[in-house]
Amino acid sequence: MGNGSEFGITGLAVMGQNLARNLARHGIPVAVHNRTEARTRELIERYGHEGPFTPTTAVEELVGALERPRRILIMVKAGPPVDAVIDELAPLLERGDVLIDGGNSFFQETRRREASLRERGLEFIGTGISGGEEGALNGPSIMPGGSTEAYASVEHLLTAIAAKVDGTPCCTYVGPDGAGHYVKMVHNGIEYADMQLIAEAYDLLRTALGLDAGQLSEIFRQWNEGDLESFLIETTARVLGHTDAATGRPLVDLIEDEAEQKGTGRWTAQSALDLGVPITAITEAVFARMLSARKDERVTAAKILPGPSGGASPGEGLIDDVRDALYASKVVAYAQGFDQIASASEEFDWGIHLGSMATIWRGGCIIRARFLDRIRAAYEQDPQLRNLLLADYFRDAVAGAQPAWRRVVGTAVELGVPTPAFASSLAYYDGLRRERGPANLLQGLRDFFGAHTYHRTDRLGTFHTRWAQDGEEVQIDS
């Protein structure tokens, strides 16, 4: 045994500080370290009374302050800084000690680090942590991936500080190597889609009905009392209702319309392309942020490119329609995200339990929502369910919202209000429910210019038509 601390944290920016405070508030002795000593001193001076902290000034001191097996959470910026901290710590550790990366690292980097440390007899847990600053302090959703032995050594600590819903911790073992960070990545992708859909709802109602921020705030507040109840809908109502102290105007009207991104949404889309999974809502959300960042180009285009002229004025019924379209599109975004997790789990042999992911996302995390209970129930009923839209509840809910969904997309098109996430979600739904689509023509075209071959509906085998020669069909195999 070492000198008493059960857990160590290096990296004391706000997330690291709040996780350390969360541990200490639960009576868990935690040793803390930061590259800049002033940050450590600040934590102890302001919050040292909250629990059993041990401040340290060097990584050697941090390692020496911990019981065996040592458990150290790394809370630094994703990328090279994580490798730098690992390179500092690893030589000081012994077989069976555990390093945990709690940042938003790319899952392939996590797989590399886990394999490298395993060769040295050290355990590595790539852990997704969602909930932002408040979640870190009061209970986040935690998604750990690594060996089952590594998770067993930290399970009691992580479940203690995680959010609780109906007494169940929002933390569970996800799977080997990069599984935890992969699930967090897709969580963030769904978050992108969720926020984009909310932004489109806000934009359409504001443009079509001339509603101001205060009126829109009240609409979202009411929506949060129904099936749309979620952290993001609640937060939207608060942001729209906030008045700028300096001007007395709604703050949202003073915020520049350029969205930033840290990469997890883009990684989600890139991985989906690699896996061949159609995540239209998430990808359109990423593209929308990219277009928003082209402010100068949009300012120029606004003066040159004409939009629709006239068009029918929507009535008050549009509010209810947008609510239903938002719900249906959110279901599609979650369905696509869970499909992607299932595909990655198969590809990397992770064995991820989808119902468990729905369970730990019910609290603490940014995409927590009332209907995650419905998702969990769907996977409990059918653990092999491939697409949430095929579950009875979601099939019926989306079917009920379908007329409104179509009216909303049509209205947006008539008014020239871009709704890429609404429209692409509806297109995905329509594409999924079609037994036969137009890809037969695509395959014919591919065979014409590239001899890519095709399959027939009336007999087995692979075929090619000699388009540029005699037009005869030949069978490539039987």
Buried (B, 14 or more C-beta within 10 A) or exposed (E): EBEEBBBBBBBBEEBBBBBBBBBBBEEBBBBBBBBEEEBBBBBBEEBBEBBBBBBBEEBEBBBBBBBEBBBBBBBBEBBEBBBEBBEBBBEBBEEBBBBBBBBBBBBBBBBBBBEBBBEEEBBBBBBBBBBBBEBBBBBBBBBBBBBEEBBEBBBEBBBBBBBBBEEBBBBBBBBBBBBBBBBBBBBBBBBBBBBBBBBBBBBBBBBBBEBEBEBBBBBBBBBBEEBBBBBBBBBBBEBBBEEEEEEEEBBBEEEEEEBEBEBBBBBBBBBBEEBEBBBBBBBBBBBBBEBBBEEEEBEEEEEEEEEEEEEEEBEEEBBEBBBBBBBBBBBBBBBBBBBBBBBBBEEBEBEBBBBBBBBBBBBBBBBBBBBBBBBBBBBEEEEEBEBBBEBEBBBEBBEEBBEBBBBBBEBBBBBEBBBBBBBBBBBBBEEBEEEEEEEEEEBEEBBEEEEEBBEEEEEEEEBBBEBEEEEEEEEEEE
